[in-house]
């Protein structure tokens, strides 16, 4: 990948830039912030640590997206325009429209809490759904896995779990889909999954977790072999819903979203998913 542009220069943006550079996922990484001095200062700091950390990506900062030139991916991190944790549909659309003239086919990854609102606005503004995704479910799924590992006294890498619904306020893990060592967790503990999900629901992950989730999508975009990841994506009839963006498992590869994976939902999970969709319908009207 040639260039990744990152909106913002706060902790989330800087962490994402560093991870992208360390993993050598882009030759050029540009932080974009109205406070150009801060963006350039963060970029310089990261660039100067490159010889120590053994990465040589080109890191830059600028004040406007048009100043980046061409870019393959736009990572929406922590720009001042998104300081409000709850964006109205009108504000989300205004923000998305401010980007459209500079995208030129780039894929948009929304790293923060406003993923559903911005993905929906992007679709309404004419972006193909494969080109705009939210990455917060990756961070939230990791948080659930960490909690489950503590509950079951196992290593987190042995746990598999994918959150669905409306992050971070209305989340669930589909019955039977969370496993440890390939064994469904419900068979090992009747309460572990419920407690882990409740502990994570409603809490926004920190900037490192959010940045890591966004970078994971960039990794998937560098491969022709699809990765199965939990993302915020616009539904076009999947799970019986259309016109809303929710956390769902999906296949992501070069070009963006390949497909949404429809897993069978138990009745209680179906109710949870429909309730999350209902909240989005109500918010987006």
LUMKELO-148117 format. One record per residue (C-alpha): x negated, y negated, z; residue in three letters. Coordinates in Angstrom, 1 decimal, padded with zeros to 4 digits. Example, Ala and Ser with C-alpha at 12.3 -4.5 7.8 and 13.67 -1.06 7.14 Angstrom:
2
<r east="-012.3" north="004.5" up="007.8" res="ala"/>
<r east="-013.7" north="001.1" up="007.1" res="ser"/>
***
This chain:
285
<r east="000.0" north="000.0" up="000.0" res="unk"/>
<r east="-001.4" north="-003.4" up="-000.9" res="unk"/>
<r east="000.3" north="-006.0" up="001.4" res="unk"/>
<r east="002.6" north="-006.0" up="004.4" res="unk"/>
<r east="004.1" north="-009.4" up="005.5" res="unk"/>
<r east="005.1" north="-009.7" up="009.1" res="unk"/>
<r east="007.6" north="-012.3" up="010.3" res="unk"/>
<r east="006.4" north="-013.7" up="013.6" res="unk"/>
<r east="003.2" north="-013.8" up="015.5" res="unk"/>
<r east="004.2" north="-012.8" up="019.0" res="unk"/>
<r east="003.4" north="-009.6" up="020.8" res="unk"/>
<r east="005.5" north="-007.4" up="018.6" res="unk"/>
<r east="004.1" north="-008.9" up="015.4" res="unk"/>
<r east="000.5" north="-008.8" up="016.6" res="unk"/>
<r east="000.8" north="-005.2" up="017.8" res="unk"/>
<r east="002.3" north="-004.1" up="014.5" res="unk"/>
<r east="-000.5" north="-005.9" up="012.6" res="unk"/>
<r east="-003.1" north="-004.1" up="014.7" res="unk"/>
<r east="-001.5" north="-000.7" up="014.2" res="unk"/>
<r east="-001.2" north="-001.2" up="010.5" res="unk"/>
<r east="-004.9" north="-002.2" up="010.3" res="unk"/>
<r east="-006.1" north="000.7" up="012.5" res="unk"/>
<r east="-004.2" north="003.2" up="010.4" res="unk"/>
<r east="-005.3" north="001.6" up="007.2" res="unk"/>
<r east="-001.7" north="001.6" up="005.9" res="unk"/>
<r east="-002.2" north="-001.7" up="004.0" res="unk"/>
<r east="-005.1" north="-003.5" up="002.4" res="unk"/>
<r east="-003.8" north="-006.9" up="003.4" res="unk"/>
<r east="-001.6" north="-007.9" up="006.4" res="unk"/>
<r east="-000.2" north="-011.3" up="006.7" res="unk"/>
<r east="001.6" north="-012.8" up="009.8" res="unk"/>
<r east="004.1" north="-015.5" up="008.9" res="unk"/>
<r east="005.1" north="-018.1" up="011.6" res="unk"/>
<r east="006.2" north="-021.7" up="011.5" res="unk"/>
<r east="003.5" north="-022.2" up="014.1" res="unk"/>
<r east="000.8" north="-021.6" up="011.5" res="unk"/>
<r east="-002.1" north="-022.1" up="013.9" res="unk"/>
<r east="-000.9" north="-019.3" up="016.1" res="unk"/>
<r east="-000.4" north="-017.0" up="013.2" res="unk"/>
<r east="-003.9" north="-017.7" up="011.8" res="unk"/>
<r east="-005.4" north="-017.4" up="015.3" res="unk"/>
<r east="-003.8" north="-014.0" up="015.9" res="unk"/>
<r east="-004.9" north="-012.8" up="012.5" res="unk"/>
<r east="-008.5" north="-014.1" up="013.1" res="unk"/>
<r east="-008.6" north="-012.3" up="016.5" res="unk"/>
<r east="-007.5" north="-009.0" up="014.9" res="unk"/>
<r east="-009.9" north="-009.4" up="012.0" res="unk"/>
<r east="-012.8" north="-010.0" up="014.3" res="unk"/>
<r east="-012.1" north="-006.8" up="016.3" res="unk"/>
<r east="-012.1" north="-004.8" up="013.0" res="unk"/>
<r east="-015.8" north="-004.0" up="013.1" res="unk"/>
<r east="-015.5" north="-002.7" up="016.6" res="unk"/>
<r east="-012.3" north="-000.6" up="015.9" res="unk"/>
<r east="-013.7" north="000.4" up="012.5" res="unk"/>
<r east="-010.9" north="-001.0" up="010.3" res="unk"/>
<r east="-011.4" north="-003.5" up="007.5" res="unk"/>
<r east="-007.9" north="-004.6" up="006.4" res="unk"/>
<r east="-007.7" north="-008.2" up="005.4" res="unk"/>
<r east="-005.7" north="-010.1" up="008.1" res="unk"/>
<r east="-004.2" north="-013.5" up="007.4" res="unk"/>
<r east="-001.7" north="-016.0" up="008.8" res="unk"/>
<r east="000.5" north="-018.6" up="007.1" res="unk"/>
<r east="003.5" north="-020.8" up="007.8" res="unk"/>
<r east="006.0" north="-019.6" up="005.1" res="unk"/>
<r east="006.9" north="-016.4" up="003.4" res="unk"/>
<r east="006.3" north="-018.0" up="000.0" res="unk"/>
<r east="002.7" north="-018.5" up="001.0" res="unk"/>
<r east="002.1" north="-014.8" up="001.2" res="unk"/>
<r east="002.3" north="-014.1" up="-002.5" res="unk"/>
<r east="003.3" north="-010.6" up="-003.5" res="unk"/>
<r east="004.0" north="-008.0" up="-000.7" res="unk"/>
<r east="005.3" north="-004.5" up="-000.6" res="unk"/>
<r east="007.0" north="-004.5" up="002.8" res="unk"/>
<r east="008.4" north="-007.3" up="004.9" res="unk"/>
<r east="008.4" north="-006.4" up="008.6" res="unk"/>
<r east="010.8" north="-008.6" up="010.6" res="unk"/>
<r east="009.1" north="-008.7" up="014.0" res="unk"/>
<r east="009.6" north="-011.7" up="016.3" res="unk"/>
<r east="010.1" north="-014.9" up="014.3" res="unk"/>
<r east="011.5" north="-017.9" up="016.3" res="unk"/>
<r east="014.7" north="-017.8" up="014.2" res="unk"/>
<r east="015.6" north="-014.5" up="015.9" res="unk"/>
<r east="015.2" north="-015.5" up="019.5" res="unk"/>
<r east="018.9" north="-015.1" up="020.1" res="unk"/>
<r east="019.3" north="-011.4" up="021.1" res="unk"/>
<r east="022.8" north="-011.3" up="019.6" res="unk"/>
<r east="023.2" north="-012.7" up="016.1" res="unk"/>
<r east="026.6" north="-013.7" up="014.8" res="unk"/>
<r east="027.4" north="-012.5" up="011.3" res="unk"/>
<r east="027.0" north="-016.0" up="009.9" res="unk"/>
<r east="023.6" north="-016.5" up="011.5" res="unk"/>
<r east="022.5" north="-013.1" up="010.3" res="unk"/>
<r east="023.6" north="-013.9" up="006.8" res="unk"/>
<r east="021.9" north="-017.3" up="006.9" res="unk"/>
<r east="018.6" north="-015.6" up="008.0" res="unk"/>
<r east="018.8" north="-012.9" up="005.3" res="unk"/>
<r east="019.6" north="-015.5" up="002.5" res="unk"/>
<r east="016.5" north="-017.4" up="003.6" res="unk"/>
<r east="014.4" north="-014.4" up="002.7" res="unk"/>
<r east="016.0" north="-013.3" up="-000.6" res="unk"/>
<r east="014.1" north="-015.6" up="-002.9" res="unk"/>
<r east="010.7" north="-014.3" up="-001.8" res="unk"/>
<r east="011.4" north="-010.5" up="-001.5" res="unk"/>
<r east="010.9" north="-009.6" up="-005.2" res="unk"/>
<r east="011.6" north="-005.9" up="-004.6" res="unk"/>
<r east="009.9" north="-005.6" up="-001.2" res="unk"/>
<r east="011.3" north="-003.2" up="001.4" res="unk"/>
<r east="012.6" north="-004.9" up="004.6" res="unk"/>
<r east="012.0" north="-003.2" up="008.0" res="unk"/>
<r east="013.8" north="-004.9" up="011.0" res="unk"/>
<r east="011.9" north="-004.0" up="014.1" res="unk"/>
<r east="014.0" north="-005.6" up="016.8" res="unk"/>
<r east="017.4" north="-005.6" up="018.5" res="unk"/>
<r east="019.3" north="-007.3" up="015.7" res="unk"/>
<r east="018.8" north="-004.4" up="013.2" res="unk"/>
<r east="022.5" north="-003.6" up="012.7" res="unk"/>
<r east="023.5" north="-007.2" up="012.0" res="unk"/>
<r east="020.6" north="-007.9" up="009.7" res="unk"/>
<r east="021.0" north="-004.7" up="007.7" res="unk"/>
<r east="024.7" north="-005.3" up="007.2" res="unk"/>
<r east="024.0" north="-008.9" up="006.1" res="unk"/>
<r east="021.3" north="-007.7" up="003.7" res="unk"/>
<r east="023.8" north="-005.3" up="002.1" res="unk"/>
<r east="026.4" north="-008.0" up="001.8" res="unk"/>
<r east="023.8" north="-010.3" up="000.3" res="unk"/>
<r east="023.1" north="-007.7" up="-002.5" res="unk"/>
<r east="020.1" north="-005.8" up="-001.2" res="unk"/>
<r east="020.2" north="-002.1" up="-002.1" res="unk"/>
<r east="020.6" north="-000.1" up="001.1" res="unk"/>
<r east="017.4" north="001.9" up="000.4" res="unk"/>
<r east="015.4" north="-001.4" up="000.8" res="unk"/>
<r east="016.5" north="-002.5" up="004.2" res="unk"/>
<r east="016.2" north="-000.4" up="007.4" res="unk"/>
<r east="016.0" north="-000.9" up="011.1" res="unk"/>
<r east="013.3" north="000.9" up="013.1" res="unk"/>
<r east="014.5" north="000.5" up="016.7" res="unk"/>
<r east="016.0" north="004.1" up="016.9" res="unk"/>
<r east="012.5" north="005.5" up="016.6" res="unk"/>
<r east="011.4" north="003.7" up="019.7" res="unk"/>
<r east="014.6" north="004.6" up="021.6" res="unk"/>
<r east="014.3" north="008.2" up="020.6" res="unk"/>
<r east="010.8" north="008.2" up="021.9" res="unk"/>
<r east="012.0" north="006.8" up="025.2" res="unk"/>
<r east="014.6" north="009.5" up="025.5" res="unk"/>
<r east="012.0" north="012.1" up="024.8" res="unk"/>
<r east="009.7" north="010.7" up="027.5" res="unk"/>
<r east="012.6" north="010.8" up="030.0" res="unk"/>
<r east="013.5" north="014.3" up="029.0" res="unk"/>
<r east="009.9" north="015.4" up="029.4" res="unk"/>
<r east="009.8" north="014.0" up="032.9" res="unk"/>
<r east="013.1" north="015.7" up="033.8" res="unk"/>
<r east="011.9" north="019.1" up="032.5" res="unk"/>
<r east="008.3" north="018.7" up="033.5" res="unk"/>
<r east="006.9" north="019.3" up="030.1" res="unk"/>
<r east="004.7" north="017.4" up="027.7" res="unk"/>
<r east="006.6" north="014.8" up="025.6" res="unk"/>
<r east="005.2" north="016.2" up="022.4" res="unk"/>
<r east="007.2" north="019.4" up="023.1" res="unk"/>
<r east="010.5" north="017.5" up="023.2" res="unk"/>
<r east="012.6" north="016.7" up="020.1" res="unk"/>
<r east="015.5" north="014.3" up="020.3" res="unk"/>
<r east="017.1" north="011.7" up="018.0" res="unk"/>
<r east="019.4" north="009.0" up="019.1" res="unk"/>
<r east="022.5" north="008.0" up="017.1" res="unk"/>
<r east="025.1" north="005.2" up="017.4" res="unk"/>
<r east="024.6" north="001.5" up="018.0" res="unk"/>
<r east="021.3" north="000.6" up="019.5" res="unk"/>
<r east="020.6" north="-000.2" up="022.2" res="unk"/>
<r east="024.1" north="-000.4" up="023.8" res="unk"/>
<r east="026.0" north="002.7" up="022.5" res="unk"/>
<r east="023.7" north="005.7" up="022.1" res="unk"/>
<r east="024.1" north="009.4" up="022.2" res="unk"/>
<r east="022.1" north="012.5" up="021.2" res="unk"/>
<r east="024.1" north="015.0" up="019.2" res="unk"/>
<r east="025.0" north="018.2" up="021.1" res="unk"/>
<r east="022.4" north="020.9" up="020.5" res="unk"/>
<r east="020.0" north="018.7" up="018.6" res="unk"/>
<r east="017.7" north="017.9" up="021.6" res="unk"/>
<r east="015.2" north="020.8" up="022.1" res="unk"/>
<r east="012.1" north="021.6" up="024.1" res="unk"/>
<r east="009.9" north="024.2" up="022.5" res="unk"/>
<r east="012.7" north="024.9" up="020.0" res="unk"/>
<r east="015.2" north="025.7" up="022.8" res="unk"/>
<r east="018.3" north="023.5" up="023.1" res="unk"/>
<r east="018.0" north="021.4" up="026.3" res="unk"/>
<r east="021.6" north="022.0" up="027.3" res="unk"/>
<r east="020.6" north="025.6" up="027.9" res="unk"/>
<r east="017.9" north="024.6" up="030.3" res="unk"/>
<r east="019.6" north="021.7" up="032.2" res="unk"/>
<r east="023.2" north="020.6" up="032.2" res="unk"/>
<r east="022.3" north="017.0" up="033.2" res="unk"/>
<r east="018.8" north="016.2" up="031.8" res="unk"/>
<r east="020.0" north="014.9" up="028.5" res="unk"/>
<r east="022.8" north="012.8" up="030.0" res="unk"/>
<r east="020.5" north="011.3" up="032.5" res="unk"/>
<r east="017.8" north="010.6" up="029.9" res="unk"/>
<r east="020.2" north="008.9" up="027.5" res="unk"/>
<r east="021.9" north="006.8" up="030.2" res="unk"/>
<r east="018.4" north="005.6" up="031.4" res="unk"/>
<r east="017.6" north="004.3" up="027.9" res="unk"/>
<r east="021.0" north="003.0" up="026.8" res="unk"/>
<r east="021.3" north="-000.8" up="027.0" res="unk"/>
<r east="017.5" north="-001.3" up="027.5" res="unk"/>
<r east="015.4" north="-002.9" up="024.8" res="unk"/>
<r east="012.0" north="-001.2" up="024.3" res="unk"/>
<r east="008.9" north="-003.2" up="024.7" res="unk"/>
<r east="006.9" north="-004.8" up="021.9" res="unk"/>
<r east="004.4" north="-001.9" up="021.7" res="unk"/>
<r east="007.2" north="000.7" up="021.3" res="unk"/>
<r east="009.1" north="-001.4" up="018.8" res="unk"/>
<r east="005.9" north="-002.1" up="016.8" res="unk"/>
<r east="005.0" north="001.6" up="016.7" res="unk"/>
<r east="008.5" north="002.5" up="015.5" res="unk"/>
<r east="008.2" north="000.0" up="012.6" res="unk"/>
<r east="004.8" north="001.2" up="011.7" res="unk"/>
<r east="006.1" north="004.8" up="011.6" res="unk"/>
<r east="008.5" north="003.7" up="008.8" res="unk"/>
<r east="005.6" north="002.1" up="006.9" res="unk"/>
<r east="003.7" north="005.4" up="007.1" res="unk"/>
<r east="006.7" north="007.2" up="005.6" res="unk"/>
<r east="006.9" north="004.6" up="002.8" res="unk"/>
<r east="003.3" north="005.5" up="001.8" res="unk"/>
<r east="004.2" north="009.2" up="001.1" res="unk"/>
<r east="006.2" north="010.8" up="-001.7" res="unk"/>
<r east="007.2" north="013.6" up="000.7" res="unk"/>
<r east="010.2" north="012.3" up="002.7" res="unk"/>
<r east="009.9" north="012.0" up="006.5" res="unk"/>
<r east="013.0" north="012.6" up="008.6" res="unk"/>
<r east="013.4" north="009.6" up="010.9" res="unk"/>
<r east="016.1" north="008.0" up="013.0" res="unk"/>
<r east="016.8" north="004.6" up="011.5" res="unk"/>
<r east="019.4" north="001.9" up="011.3" res="unk"/>
<r east="020.9" north="002.2" up="007.9" res="unk"/>
<r east="024.1" north="001.0" up="006.1" res="unk"/>
<r east="026.7" north="003.8" up="005.8" res="unk"/>
<r east="028.4" north="004.3" up="002.5" res="unk"/>
<r east="030.9" north="007.0" up="003.5" res="unk"/>
<r east="028.6" north="009.1" up="005.6" res="unk"/>
<r east="030.2" north="010.2" up="008.9" res="unk"/>
<r east="033.4" north="008.8" up="007.6" res="unk"/>
<r east="032.3" north="005.1" up="007.8" res="unk"/>
<r east="031.5" north="002.4" up="005.3" res="unk"/>
<r east="030.2" north="-001.1" up="005.7" res="unk"/>
<r east="028.5" north="-000.8" up="009.0" res="unk"/>
<r east="024.9" north="-000.1" up="010.0" res="unk"/>
<r east="024.2" north="002.4" up="012.7" res="unk"/>
<r east="021.4" north="004.6" up="014.0" res="unk"/>
<r east="021.4" north="007.9" up="012.0" res="unk"/>
<r east="018.8" north="010.5" up="011.0" res="unk"/>
<r east="017.6" north="009.8" up="007.4" res="unk"/>
<r east="014.9" north="010.7" up="004.9" res="unk"/>
<r east="012.4" north="007.9" up="004.1" res="unk"/>
<r east="009.6" north="008.0" up="001.6" res="unk"/>
<r east="008.1" north="005.8" up="-001.2" res="unk"/>
<r east="010.8" north="003.5" up="-002.4" res="unk"/>
<r east="012.6" north="003.4" up="001.0" res="unk"/>
<r east="015.7" north="005.3" up="002.2" res="unk"/>
<r east="016.2" north="008.5" up="000.2" res="unk"/>
<r east="019.3" north="009.8" up="002.0" res="unk"/>
<r east="021.2" north="009.9" up="005.3" res="unk"/>
<r east="021.3" north="013.2" up="007.0" res="unk"/>
<r east="024.8" north="014.2" up="008.1" res="unk"/>
<r east="024.5" north="016.5" up="011.1" res="unk"/>
<r east="027.6" north="018.3" up="012.5" res="unk"/>
<r east="029.1" north="016.4" up="015.4" res="unk"/>
<r east="030.9" north="018.0" up="018.4" res="unk"/>
<r east="034.2" north="016.3" up="019.2" res="unk"/>
<r east="032.7" north="014.3" up="022.1" res="unk"/>
<r east="029.8" north="013.1" up="019.8" res="unk"/>
<r east="032.3" north="012.2" up="017.1" res="unk"/>
<r east="034.2" north="010.0" up="019.5" res="unk"/>
<r east="030.9" north="008.4" up="020.6" res="unk"/>
<r east="029.9" north="007.7" up="017.0" res="unk"/>
<r east="033.3" north="006.3" up="016.0" res="unk"/>
<r east="033.3" north="004.1" up="019.1" res="unk"/>
<r east="029.9" north="002.7" up="018.1" res="unk"/>
<r east="031.1" north="002.1" up="014.6" res="unk"/>
<r east="034.2" north="000.4" up="016.0" res="unk"/>
<r east="032.0" north="-002.0" up="017.9" res="unk"/>
<r east="030.1" north="-002.9" up="014.8" res="unk"/>
<r east="033.4" north="-003.4" up="012.8" res="unk"/>
<r east="034.6" north="-005.7" up="015.6" res="unk"/>
<r east="031.3" north="-007.7" up="015.7" res="unk"/>
<r east="030.9" north="-008.1" up="012.0" res="unk"/>
<r east="034.4" north="-009.5" up="011.4" res="unk"/>
***
